[in-house]
């Protein structure tokens, strides 16, 4: 796959780089997209709140933000910011592994960059179904490699 994925993390999140990369790669593959590039920032609650306030005019911390590129003909899709703090909270709340929740948030961000929305109950269900399918495939891939 000729895809360029730039990941910037806080030191604490470095150990999750592989799962972040694979989640992104799998989402693009699932959606039939090749030769794309994007950037992913894994950050903390403070910075994601600042980004949310600056770009969405909402003053609270969120779990994931996606900023699409305005250039439709470009291979650059845009930027994703994921809050490691929120991912930890949600993993605990949903009784999930942190790796799975981080992967879910990255996948969610990629889907937004590809034009998926979750503004209505119908589009949310469609997007979240895709998100969970991609996460399931990712988990199967990791299980398969683990058992080899």
N, C-alpha and C positions, 0 to 999 in steps of 0.2 A: 504494500500500500504506500503510495507516494504522498504521504501526509506529513505536514510539519506542525508539531504540537509543542508549543513553548510553555513550560510549567515553572512558575515562580512560587516558592513556598517559604513559610516560616521554618526555621530549623526543626522545630517540633514535628512538622509534617513531612520532612524529607523521606522518612521511611515508607510513606504512602505514594511516592512518585510513580511506581510501577502500576499500581492499581488505578491511579488517576489517568495515566497514559492509556492503559488498556480499556478503561471505561469510555474514554473519549474515542478511541480507535474503533471500538465495537459499536458505538452509537452511530458513527459516520458510516461504517460498513453496513449496518442494519438499514440505514436510510438510503443506501445506494450512492453514497458520496465518496469520491476518491479525489486525490490531488487537491486537498483543501488544507488550509492552515488556520490556526487559531492560538490564542493565548489563554492560559488559565492561571489565576492568582489564588493561592490558598492563603487566607488571611485570618485575622481575628475579628472579634465582635466590634471593636472600636472602629477599625478601618472599614468594615462593610457597612456600618451605620453611616459613616462619613460619605461613602460612595452612594448609598441609598438616598441620603439627604441631598447631595450635590446633583445627582443625575435623575432622581425620581421625585424629588421634593417631598420625601417622606422621612421623618426623623425617628427611625427605629432600626434595630439590627434585623437583618433577614438572613436566610440560609444561603441563597444563591442569587446572583444577578447576572444577566446576559446583556451584552452590548453588541448588537449586530453592526456589521460593516455596512455602510451606505452604498458601497460599490457592488452592484449586482453582478457585474461581469468578472469581478475579482475572485481569486481563489481564497482570499482572506475572508473568513466568516465573521470574525470579531473576537471579543474578549469575554471571558467568564470569570467571575469572582465568587469564591466559595468560602464561607465562614467555617473554619475548623471548630470554633467555639460552639456554633449552632449545630454543627454535625454531631459533636459529642453529646450535646443535650438531647437531640432527636434520637440518636442511637440508643441512648439510655431509656428514653421515653418509649420507644417502639421495640425495645429489647432486641436490637440488631447489633451486629458487629460494626465498629466504627468504619472499617474498610468498606462495608456494604453501603452504609449511609453516605460516605464520601463519594463512592461510585454513583449512587443514585442521584446525588446533587450535580455531579459533573454531567451525567447523562441528561438530566433535566435542562441544564444550561445549554448543552449542545443542541437539544431539540428546539429550544427557543431560538438559537442562532440559525437554525434551519427553517424557521418560520412557524413552528408549532406554537399554539397559544393555549392558555388555560383560563381564559377570561369568562367563559360560560361553562355551565355544568357539562354540556355536550363536548366542547373542545377539551375541557379538563379531563374527562373520562378517556377520550381518544388519546390524548397526550400521555396520561399516566399509564394507560394500558401499554403503549409503546415502551415507555420508560421501564416498566416492570418486565416486559419481554426481553429487553436488552440486558437488564440486570440479571435475569434468570440465565440467559445465554452466557454471560460473563462468568457467573458462578460455576456453570457447568464446565466451561473451559478451564477454569482454575482447578476444579476438582479432578478433571481428566489429567491435567499436567502433574498434579500432586500425586496421583496414583501410578504415574509412569515410572 
